[in-house]
Amino acid sequence: MWWIIESIYYHSDFKGAYSATGYGGQFITVIPKLNIVIAHKTKLNLFNYLGLRHDVGDGQYWQLLYAFIATR
């Protein structure tokens, strides 16, 4: 599924951005204003499936992405 990102932390560079979220902490985010495409992939394994190990969650992903964009 694709999600339209109107605003992340009210940062204007995210206007018009969109993102896909996959199982196990996988993301694709497109930020047209900055000409950036981010593909975040994780290795899904038995530990992830059983819930014993977690990779980057939604909140952490967006915090990391915002921190990266804020430095530009």
Secondary structure, DSSP 8 states (H G I E B T S, - for coil): -EEEE--BTTBGGGTTEEEEEETTTEEEEEEGGGTEEEEE-----HHHHTTS-----HHHHHHHHHHHHHT-
